[in-house]
Amino acid sequence: MIGKIIGAMVGARAAQNVRSIEGPGGAVLGALAVPIISRLRLPTLLALGAGGYLVKKFADKEKAATTPPPGTRTTSSV
């Protein structure tokens, strides 16, 4: 029971960073994630963690490639 409450709080907080999920929806997803994660085996949890880490690294790399480096200005020469 306490795990579901903590999961709901974490889900509601995480939903603030995602545009498509509102606070109550995040709370529901967080509460449902707790029993699902508790039934997973250790190798599956490790694979999910490694996959999430790789996806984040790839997303950060893509974001860094699309944004100009700090300190550079784009000026139009007339």
TORPA-4810 file (N, C-alpha, C, O; in nm, 3 decimals):
<nodes>
NODE_1_0.082_-0.119_0.000_0.000_0.000_0.000_0.087_0.126_0.000_0.061_0.220_-0.075_M
NODE_2_0.188_0.127_0.085_0.276_0.244_0.090_0.351_0.259_-0.042_0.376_0.370_-0.088_I
NODE_3_0.388_0.146_-0.102_0.458_0.150_-0.231_0.374_0.215_-0.339_0.425_0.290_-0.422_G
NODE_4_0.244_0.185_-0.339_0.155_0.246_-0.439_0.141_0.397_-0.416_0.134_0.474_-0.511_K
NODE_5_0.138_0.438_-0.290_0.128_0.580_-0.260_0.254_0.653_-0.305_0.247_0.760_-0.366_I
NODE_6_0.370_0.595_-0.275_0.497_0.655_-0.317_0.506_0.656_-0.469_0.550_0.754_-0.527_I
NODE_7_0.464_0.546_-0.533_0.463_0.541_-0.679_0.372_0.647_-0.740_0.406_0.706_-0.842_G
NODE_8_0.258_0.669_-0.678_0.166_0.772_-0.727_0.227_0.911_-0.713_0.211_0.995_-0.802_A
NODE_9_0.296_0.936_-0.602_0.359_1.066_-0.584_0.471_1.087_-0.686_0.484_1.196_-0.743_M
NODE_10_0.552_0.985_-0.708_0.660_0.995_-0.806_0.602_1.012_-0.947_0.653_1.091_-1.026_V
NODE_11_0.497_0.938_-0.978_0.434_0.949_-1.110_0.374_1.086_-1.134_0.385_1.141_-1.244_G
NODE_12_0.311_1.143_-1.033_0.254_1.277_-1.047_0.364_1.380_-1.066_0.348_1.473_-1.144_A
NODE_13_0.476_1.364_-0.996_0.588_1.456_-1.011_0.653_1.440_-1.149_0.691_1.539_-1.211_R
NODE_14_0.665_1.317_-1.197_0.724_1.294_-1.329_0.634_1.345_-1.440_0.682_1.385_-1.546_A
NODE_15_0.503_1.343_-1.419_0.409_1.390_-1.520_0.422_1.539_-1.546_0.379_1.587_-1.651_A
NODE_16_0.480_1.612_-1.454_0.500_1.755_-1.474_0.600_1.782_-1.586_0.598_1.889_-1.645_Q
NODE_17_0.687_1.685_-1.614_0.789_1.702_-1.718_0.747_1.648_-1.853_0.820_1.663_-1.951_N
NODE_18_0.630_1.585_-1.861_0.581_1.526_-1.985_0.456_1.601_-2.028_0.363_1.617_-1.949_V
NODE_19_0.454_1.647_-2.151_0.341_1.728_-2.197_0.211_1.648_-2.212_0.104_1.702_-2.185_R
NODE_20_0.220_1.523_-2.253_0.099_1.447_-2.285_0.033_1.384_-2.163_-0.077_1.330_-2.174_S
NODE_21_0.098_1.388_-2.048_0.042_1.326_-1.928_0.020_1.434_-1.823_0.111_1.511_-1.792_I
NODE_22_-0.101_1.439_-1.769_-0.133_1.535_-1.663_-0.097_1.475_-1.528_-0.058_1.358_-1.521_E
NODE_23_-0.109_1.552_-1.421_-0.077_1.507_-1.286_-0.153_1.383_-1.241_-0.090_1.288_-1.196_G
NODE_24_-0.288_1.380_-1.252_-0.361_1.261_-1.209_-0.327_1.138_-1.294_-0.321_1.026_-1.242_P
NODE_25_-0.305_1.158_-1.423_-0.266_1.045_-1.508_-0.131_0.990_-1.469_-0.110_0.868_-1.470_G
NODE_26_-0.038_1.078_-1.433_0.093_1.033_-1.386_0.083_0.959_-1.254_0.156_0.862_-1.231_G
NODE_27_-0.008_1.004_-1.168_-0.028_0.936_-1.040_-0.081_0.795_-1.061_-0.039_0.701_-0.993_A
NODE_28_-0.173_0.780_-1.155_-0.228_0.647_-1.184_-0.119_0.558_-1.243_-0.105_0.441_-1.205_V
NODE_29_-0.042_0.611_-1.337_0.066_0.532_-1.397_0.170_0.493_-1.293_0.221_0.381_-1.295_L
NODE_30_0.203_0.585_-1.203_0.299_0.554_-1.098_0.248_0.447_-1.003_0.324_0.360_-0.962_G
NODE_31_0.119_0.454_-0.969_0.062_0.353_-0.880_0.054_0.216_-0.947_0.068_0.114_-0.881_A
NODE_32_0.031_0.214_-1.078_0.025_0.087_-1.150_0.164_0.031_-1.178_0.180_-0.090_-1.193_L
NODE_33_0.264_0.117_-1.184_0.399_0.071_-1.214_0.459_-0.010_-1.099_0.539_-0.100_-1.123_A
NODE_34_0.421_0.021_-0.976_0.480_-0.046_-0.860_0.453_-0.197_-0.861_0.549_-0.273_-0.848_V
NODE_35_0.330_-0.245_-0.877_0.311_-0.390_-0.878_0.372_-0.457_-1.001_0.415_-0.572_-0.995_P
NODE_36_0.376_-0.386_-1.112_0.434_-0.444_-1.233_0.585_-0.461_-1.215_0.640_-0.566_-1.247_I
NODE_37_0.652_-0.358_-1.163_0.796_-0.365_-1.144_0.832_-0.468_-1.038_0.935_-0.534_-1.048_I
NODE_38_0.749_-0.482_-0.936_0.780_-0.578_-0.830_0.773_-0.722_-0.878_0.829_-0.811_-0.814_S
NODE_39_0.706_-0.747_-0.990_0.697_-0.883_-1.043_0.807_-0.915_-1.144_0.821_-1.030_-1.186_R
NODE_40_0.886_-0.816_-1.182_0.992_-0.839_-1.279_1.114_-0.901_-1.212_1.139_-0.880_-1.093_L
NODE_41_1.188_-0.978_-1.288_1.310_-1.040_-1.240_1.427_-0.942_-1.250_1.418_-0.841_-1.321_R
NODE_42_1.535_-0.971_-1.180_1.651_-0.884_-1.176_1.712_-0.861_-1.315_1.742_-0.746_-1.348_L
NODE_43_1.733_-0.964_-1.399_1.790_-0.936_-1.531_1.701_-0.844_-1.616_1.752_-0.763_-1.694_P
NODE_44_1.571_-0.858_-1.602_1.480_-0.772_-1.676_1.491_-0.628_-1.627_1.492_-0.535_-1.708_T
NODE_45_1.499_-0.608_-1.497_1.515_-0.474_-1.442_1.646_-0.411_-1.487_1.651_-0.293_-1.520_L
NODE_46_1.754_-0.491_-1.488_1.883_-0.439_-1.534_1.877_-0.402_-1.682_1.933_-0.299_-1.722_L
NODE_47_1.811_-0.484_-1.763_1.798_-0.454_-1.906_1.715_-0.328_-1.928_1.749_-0.247_-2.014_A
NODE_48_1.608_-0.310_-1.852_1.527_-0.188_-1.863_1.607_-0.065_-1.823_1.598_0.040_-1.887_L
NODE_49_1.684_-0.076_-1.716_1.767_0.036_-1.672_1.872_0.072_-1.775_1.894_0.190_-1.803_G
NODE_50_1.939_-0.029_-1.832_2.042_-0.004_-1.933_1.979_0.056_-2.059_2.036_0.145_-2.121_A
NODE_51_1.863_0.006_-2.097_1.795_0.060_-2.215_1.754_0.204_-2.195_1.769_0.286_-2.286_G
NODE_52_1.704_0.238_-2.079_1.667_0.376_-2.048_1.788_0.468_-2.049_1.780_0.581_-2.096_G
NODE_53_1.900_0.418_-1.997_2.023_0.497_-1.997_2.070_0.524_-2.140_2.110_0.635_-2.173_Y
NODE_54_2.066_0.422_-2.225_2.109_0.439_-2.364_2.017_0.533_-2.440_2.065_0.614_-2.520_L
NODE_55_1.888_0.524_-2.418_1.794_0.614_-2.485_1.820_0.758_-2.442_1.816_0.849_-2.525_V
NODE_56_1.845_0.780_-2.313_1.873_0.916_-2.265_2.002_0.969_-2.324_2.008_1.085_-2.365_K
NODE_57_2.106_0.886_-2.331_2.232_0.931_-2.391_2.212_0.967_-2.537_2.266_1.068_-2.584_K
NODE_58_2.136_0.886_-2.610_2.111_0.914_-2.750_2.032_1.043_-2.768_2.062_1.122_-2.857_F
NODE_59_1.931_1.064_-2.684_1.851_1.186_-2.692_1.935_1.309_-2.660_1.921_1.412_-2.725_A
NODE_60_2.021_1.299_-2.559_2.109_1.411_-2.524_2.208_1.440_-2.636_2.239_1.556_-2.663_D
NODE_61_2.258_1.335_-2.700_2.352_1.353_-2.810_2.284_1.421_-2.928_2.342_1.510_-2.991_K
NODE_62_2.162_1.381_-2.959_2.087_1.443_-3.067_2.057_1.590_-3.036_2.066_1.676_-3.124_E
NODE_63_2.022_1.619_-2.912_1.992_1.756_-2.872_2.117_1.843_-2.881_2.110_1.958_-2.925_K
NODE_64_2.231_1.788_-2.840_2.356_1.864_-2.846_2.397_1.889_-2.991_2.459_1.992_-3.020_A
NODE_65_2.365_1.798_-3.081_2.402_1.814_-3.221_2.316_1.920_-3.290_2.361_1.983_-3.386_A
NODE_66_2.195_1.941_-3.244_2.105_2.035_-3.310_2.116_2.176_-3.254_2.075_2.271_-3.321_T
NODE_67_2.170_2.193_-3.133_2.182_2.326_-3.076_2.322_2.380_-3.101_2.420_2.304_-3.097_T
NODE_68_2.334_2.511_-3.129_2.467_2.568_-3.151_2.544_2.572_-3.020_2.484_2.581_-2.913_P
NODE_69_2.676_2.567_-3.026_2.755_2.575_-2.903_2.737_2.710_-2.835_2.714_2.810_-2.903_P
NODE_70_2.748_2.715_-2.703_2.731_2.843_-2.633_2.843_2.939_-2.668_2.958_2.899_-2.689_P
NODE_71_2.809_3.066_-2.674_2.909_3.167_-2.701_2.919_3.204_-2.848_2.987_3.300_-2.883_G
NODE_72_2.852_3.129_-2.935_2.855_3.162_-3.077_2.733_3.244_-3.109_2.622_3.213_-3.064_T
NODE_73_2.752_3.348_-3.188_2.640_3.433_-3.227_2.618_3.421_-3.377_2.712_3.407_-3.456_R
NODE_74_2.493_3.425_-3.412_2.462_3.428_-3.555_2.426_3.572_-3.590_2.323_3.624_-3.545_T
NODE_75_2.510_3.635_-3.670_2.484_3.771_-3.712_2.472_3.775_-3.863_2.537_3.698_-3.934_T
NODE_76_2.391_3.863_-3.910_2.377_3.877_-4.054_2.472_3.987_-4.101_2.474_4.097_-4.045_S
NODE_77_2.548_3.957_-4.201_2.640_4.057_-4.254_2.571_4.132_-4.367_2.521_4.072_-4.462_S
NODE_78_2.568_4.263_-4.354_2.502_4.346_-4.454_2.601_4.433_-4.522_2.565_4.512_-4.610_V
</nodes>
